Every structure is written in structure tokens, then in C-alpha cells.
Amino acid sequence: MMKKLLLLLYTTALAHNAHAQIDDMEAAKKSAFMAAKTMDEALINKHYDDYVVYNHPKVLEQVKGGRAGMAVQIAQQIKDIEESGNVITAVWPKMPETMIDTAGEWQTTLQQFMEYRLPEGKIKSETTIIGISPDKGKTWYFLDVAGRQLKDLKELFPQLSSQLVIPPAKEAEFTPDK
């Protein structure tokens, strides 16, 4: 009888721990989604200082002037795009499907969508971003895959999990004005 009770308690404890982990991972997915959404809104609203906060520190180390330098570069890129008659009208992420816990760092991939307005129509594009949280979902940094393969990204980010799934790049959809 005592063995059965201990086995039942042990099984219940395992189930509880497994459920707690799932809840944590579900919360992490939502946290990554909300961070990506906040990043996207900062870009649309031209709050470039807020936008670059979500760039991985290793990326910012590569940019002259760090975070401030990156904000200036992004602002100039958007200005150049708009001067050519193109406007980014919307950017939004899709909820991540999986979360990977690798060496205490949470990682995921999110599909990110962007719409541009051109003088002759509109373009809708889709890319993949990798979300990395060094603190179990409190802070998120993102890397734009931009058509690269995981093995290429692992050169600069060797801690990236080989379990991350990066779908092939999709062709942008152009819809002409009528």
C-alpha cells in the first residue's frame, strides 16, 4: 500500500512538473509574440530607438555606434525607401509554434509578415525571425533570417539550437492597383 501511494505521489509530481513546464513554454510563446509585435509596432511608428532594443547584442556590436548607430541606420533606410515612393504600411508576427530550451536560453522562430505600398500596387512579404531569450522569456532579441540557412546563422550565433526550423524563403506577393 505504501509503495502504491509513493508511486502515485511520484507520478503526480512528475505530471505537475511536466504541466508546469508546458505552461512556462506556452507563456514564453506569448511573451516572444508580444515582444515581436512591440518591435514591429516601433518600426511602423518610426520609434527606431525602441525598435533596435530588440536587436541581438551581437548584431549591435557589429554596427558602428552600437544601438544608437543602428537606430540612425534604420531611420536612413526607411527614409530612402519612402523617398523612392514606397511605404511600409504594416508589419506583424505570427504566434510561434514551438519553444526550445537550450542551455537555459529559450529560442523560437516566428513568421513575420510585412506589407509595402508602392506607387503601382502593394507587396506582401513573409520572412522568418529567430527569437532568443537569455532570461526565460523576460527579454527577447530577434534575428532576421533573411533567406539564410541555420548553419550560416550558427557561425555568428553558435548557441542556436539545431532544432530550430527555418522554412524556405517565400516569394513576395505583388498586387497591382486597379
Stockholm file with secondary structure:
# STOCKHOLM 1.0

chainA/1-178         MMKKLLLLLYTTALAHNAHAQIDDMEAAKKSAFMAAKTMDEALINKHYDDYVVYNHPKVLEQVKGGRAGMAVQIAQQIKDIEESGNVITAVWPKMPETMIDTAGEWQTTLQQFMEYRLPEGKIKSETTIIGISPDKGKTWYFLDVAGRQLKDLKELFPQLSSQLVIPPAKEAEFTPDK
#=GR chainA/1-178 SS CHHHHHHHHHHHHHHHHHHHHHHHHHHHHHHHHHHHHHHHHHHHTTCHHHHHTTBCHHHHHTSTTHHHHHHHHHHHHHHHHHHTTCEEEEEEECCCSCCEEETTEEEEEEEEEEEEEETTEEEEEEEEEEEEETTTTSSCEEEECTTCCHHHHHHHCTTSCTTCCCCCCCCCEEEECC
#=GC SS_cons         CHHHHHHHHHHHHHHHHHHHHHHHHHHHHHHHHHHHHHHHHHHHTTCHHHHHTTBCHHHHHTSTTHHHHHHHHHHHHHHHHHHTTCEEEEEEECCCSCCEEETTEEEEEEEEEEEEEETTEEEEEEEEEEEEETTTTSSCEEEECTTCCHHHHHHHCTTSCTTCCCCCCCCCEEEECC
//
